[in-house]
Amino acid sequence: MRSDRPTLYCLAYAGGTASTVYAPWKDRLADVADVVPLDIPGRGAAAPRPVPSVEDLVSGLVDTVLDDLDGPWGVLGHSFGGGLAVEIARAAELLGRGPLCCFVSGRRPPGSPRTRVGRSRPRSDDALLDQVAAWGGVPPEFLANPGLRRLAADRLRRDIEFSDRLHRLGDRSPLDCALHVLTGRSDPLATPEEARGWATHTTGRVTFDEFDGDHFFVLTDGLVPATIAARLRSHATTREVPV
């Protein structure tokens, strides 16, 4: 039996494993939400299965969430995970089971151009891993092991391909739920200014919070969980309920 707290489903960035990234948040947010990391197929305890497209990935994740639901819920994702979170929220709303809110972190809105120098796509696995490692997004044990390096590079390339597909999606209906946007002040991939474009992607309430750090500020700024907790409490205060 679930508690009266909402469930917060959390998705990781490209190449990441949600059950690892968000494990510390279970205790940090225990007073306001039941944190459920949402691993994509082949990550953590999630069974590997063919996922030919990002649309199929979203569909499978929506099924996982809706099959698990027992009360109000929210969804959060960082970077690639942010794009997935928005699509999960949208699909659930179309089925009449939308969330209280959606947190999108470290991600530009779909179709938006870059206001800084664009990301060049590394051609080699080593260059790709070195680039993401410089942002703090590759665990050291992956870098030290040749087999794990290859696995990490394969995951990154597939996730980036899916992430780019999500970014190119146009003519999407706005969400109905509240949208909480989190950004890093020094993020080279999604600046606070770029993230302001999310304001037009929901008919609900929109909030913006900035944190110290670069693209992986969610791992380094301890204020992130506290801010998420405050946003979740605001929904309890206003007695918002899902459709």
BANUSE-140379 format. One record per residue (C-alpha): residue number from 1; x, y, z. Coordinates in Angstrom, 3 decimals. Example, Ala and Ser with C-alpha at 12.3 -4.5 7.8 and 13.67 -1.06 7.14 Angstrom:
2
    k        px        py        pz
    1    12.300    -4.500     7.800
    2    13.670    -1.060     7.140
***
This chain:
243
    k        px        py        pz
    1     0.000     0.000     0.000
    2     1.448     3.337    -1.033
    3     1.619     6.249     1.395
    4    -0.254     9.505     0.871
    5     2.932    11.027    -0.504
    6     3.113    11.330    -4.288
    7     5.393     9.012    -6.220
    8     8.199    10.756    -8.098
    9     9.505     8.762   -11.061
   10    13.060     9.792   -11.974
   11    14.931     9.322   -15.260
   12    18.672     9.646   -15.819
   13    20.761    11.454   -18.417
   14    22.232     9.843   -21.545
   15    24.316     6.832   -20.574
   16    23.139     7.006   -16.960
   17    21.360     4.521   -14.704
   18    18.470     6.050   -12.785
   19    18.605     3.546    -9.916
   20    22.202     4.612    -9.251
   21    21.855     8.346    -9.876
   22    18.774     8.860    -7.727
   23    19.403     6.339    -4.930
   24    20.469     9.101    -2.470
   25    17.257    11.012    -3.142
   26    15.068     8.314    -1.599
   27    16.108     9.452     1.874
   28    16.482    13.130     0.974
   29    12.889    13.336    -0.298
   30    11.297    10.746     1.994
   31     9.164    13.336     3.790
   32     7.465    14.540     0.609
   33     7.606    11.780    -2.030
   34     8.326     8.141    -2.733
   35    11.233     8.297    -5.175
   36    11.114     5.570    -7.832
   37    14.077     5.563   -10.245
   38    12.893     4.587   -13.709
   39    15.609     2.627   -15.494
   40    15.375     2.201   -19.247
   41    15.793    -1.317   -20.688
   42    19.224    -2.787   -20.001
   43    20.073    -0.407   -17.137
   44    20.044    -1.365   -13.475
   45    17.455    -4.063   -12.785
   46    15.500    -3.318   -15.976
   47    15.556    -6.312   -18.310
   48    17.217    -5.763   -21.703
   49    14.791    -5.728   -24.622
   50    14.907    -4.373   -28.162
   51    13.911    -0.709   -28.305
   52    13.958     0.293   -31.989
   53    12.887     3.903   -31.468
   54    12.512     6.554   -28.786
   55     8.755     6.420   -29.363
   56     8.811     2.730   -28.378
   57    10.939     3.602   -25.365
   58     8.449     6.246   -24.192
   59     5.526     3.869   -24.727
   60     7.175     1.198   -22.590
   61     8.017     3.666   -19.829
   62     4.451     4.999   -19.788
   63     3.160     1.438   -19.376
   64     5.580     0.882   -16.492
   65     4.457     4.039   -14.716
   66     0.722     3.571   -15.215
   67     0.855    -0.088   -14.194
   68     2.605     0.958   -10.973
   69     0.403     3.925   -10.050
   70    -1.457     4.039    -6.746
   71    -2.094     7.710    -6.143
   72    -0.748    11.107    -7.239
   73     2.563    11.212    -9.027
   74     5.186    13.348   -10.680
   75     8.006    12.689   -13.105
   76    11.522    14.112   -13.266
   77    14.312    13.726   -15.766
   78    17.715    15.247   -16.371
   79    19.012    16.030   -19.877
   80    17.916    13.078   -22.078
   81    15.769    11.986   -19.142
   82    14.090    15.394   -19.157
   83    12.916    14.840   -22.714
   84    11.587    11.424   -21.731
   85     9.852    12.851   -18.658
   86     7.937    15.411   -20.717
   87     6.794    12.772   -23.209
   88     5.735    10.404   -20.411
   89     3.690    13.188   -18.814
   90     2.098    14.084   -22.148
   91     1.197    10.483   -22.990
   92    -0.275     9.907   -19.531
   93    -2.372    13.063   -19.818
   94    -3.787    11.857   -23.124
   95    -4.889     8.710   -21.296
   96    -6.535    10.763   -18.535
   97    -3.953     9.780   -15.898
   98    -1.601    12.759   -15.947
   99     0.864    13.720   -13.220
  100     0.748    16.505   -10.662
  101     3.888    17.942   -12.185
  102     6.864    17.344   -14.423
  103    10.440    18.356   -13.560
  104    12.693    18.930   -16.575
  105    16.352    19.462   -15.730
  106    19.332    20.458   -17.852
  107    17.463    20.420   -21.140
  108    16.460    22.919   -23.803
  109    12.857    22.878   -25.074
  110    12.189    20.968   -28.315
  111    13.238    22.724   -31.496
  112    15.130    25.526   -29.780
  113    18.446    26.676   -31.299
  114    21.628    26.989   -29.297
  115    22.629    30.402   -27.980
  116    26.174    29.187   -27.219
  117    28.692    27.302   -29.339
  118    27.049    24.072   -30.416
  119    28.111    20.626   -29.290
  120    30.358    18.909   -31.815
  121    29.729    15.175   -32.125
  122    32.886    13.177   -31.332
  123    33.694    10.559   -33.963
  124    35.555     8.070   -31.770
  125    34.402     6.301   -28.612
  126    37.358     7.702   -26.684
  127    36.570    11.259   -27.731
  128    32.910    10.826   -26.798
  129    33.736     9.424   -23.363
  130    36.361    12.088   -22.722
  131    33.866    14.815   -23.587
  132    31.128    13.487   -21.287
  133    33.646    12.630   -18.552
  134    34.792    16.247   -18.594
  135    31.206    17.212   -17.663
  136    31.227    14.628   -14.847
  137    28.810    12.205   -16.463
  138    30.866     8.990   -16.735
  139    31.725     6.955   -13.609
  140    35.512     6.457   -13.170
  141    35.177     2.658   -13.218
  142    33.853     2.835   -16.778
  143    36.818     4.888   -17.926
  144    39.371     2.476   -16.459
  145    37.984    -0.733   -17.998
  146    38.188    -1.256   -21.799
  147    35.067    -3.425   -21.873
  148    33.069    -0.974   -19.785
  149    34.322     1.930   -21.914
  150    32.878     0.251   -24.994
  151    29.585    -0.415   -23.210
  152    29.399     3.183   -21.987
  153    30.110     4.546   -25.463
  154    27.432     2.340   -27.052
  155    24.883     3.456   -24.467
  156    25.776     7.105   -24.919
  157    25.464     6.998   -28.690
  158    22.041     5.326   -28.599
  159    20.773     7.662   -25.877
  160    22.082    10.755   -27.690
  161    20.422     9.568   -30.896
  162    17.113     9.184   -29.031
  163    17.614    12.511   -27.252
  164    18.197    14.314   -30.544
  165    15.023    12.717   -31.918
  166    13.043    14.085   -28.961
  167    14.529    17.541   -29.503
  168    13.418    17.537   -33.141
  169     9.802    16.713   -32.313
  170     7.594    19.584   -33.393
  171     3.944    20.560   -33.146
  172     3.549    18.915   -29.759
  173     0.530    19.765   -27.655
  174     1.411    21.579   -24.423
  175     1.191    19.769   -21.122
  176    -1.616    20.501   -18.676
  177     0.398    19.829   -15.521
  178     2.798    22.141   -13.725
  179     6.279    22.248   -15.254
  180     9.285    22.835   -12.992
  181    12.470    23.706   -14.907
  182    15.905    23.215   -13.314
  183    19.110    24.625   -14.823
  184    22.822    24.922   -14.089
  185    24.261    28.423   -14.264
  186    27.327    27.164   -16.163
  187    25.633    24.448   -18.211
  188    27.018    24.555   -21.776
  189    24.196    22.375   -23.133
  190    21.123    24.087   -21.675
  191    21.637    27.603   -20.362
  192    19.096    29.201   -18.012
  193    18.200    31.578   -20.834
  194    17.544    28.725   -23.267
  195    15.507    26.839   -20.673
  196    13.116    29.802   -20.366
  197    11.574    28.565   -23.596
  198     9.827    25.809   -21.634
  199     7.290    28.444   -20.489
  200     5.193    27.838   -23.604
  201     5.147    24.051   -23.244
  202     2.403    23.784   -20.646
  203    -0.909    25.428   -19.883
  204    -0.172    24.896   -16.194
  205     2.123    26.617   -13.738
  206     5.797    27.025   -14.700
  207     8.705    27.606   -12.322
  208    12.421    28.139   -12.958
  209    15.248    27.349   -10.532
  210    18.966    27.893   -11.165
  211    21.826    26.073    -9.435
  212    25.583    26.334    -9.273
  213    27.391    23.982   -11.624
  214    27.585    22.800   -15.202
  215    25.557    20.154   -17.028
  216    25.623    17.698   -14.134
  217    24.609    20.165   -11.436
  218    21.999    17.646   -10.231
  219    24.896    15.506    -8.969
  220    26.915    18.300    -7.375
  221    24.565    20.955    -5.966
  222    23.027    19.736    -2.716
  223    20.242    22.306    -3.002
  224    18.581    20.412    -5.866
  225    16.696    17.839    -3.723
  226    15.625    20.551    -1.277
  227    14.225    22.639    -4.129
  228    12.369    19.646    -5.560
  229    10.921    18.967    -2.110
  230     9.706    22.560    -1.864
  231     8.057    22.348    -5.274
  232     6.313    19.097    -4.331
  233     5.093    20.627    -1.074
  234     3.584    23.490    -3.058
  235     1.318    21.006    -4.815
  236     0.124    19.610    -1.507
  237    -0.527    23.176    -0.292
  238    -2.606    24.069    -3.329
  239    -4.339    20.670    -3.201
  240    -3.648    19.957    -6.853
  241    -4.822    16.549    -7.982
  242    -4.134    14.645   -11.190
  243    -6.814    14.400   -13.838
***
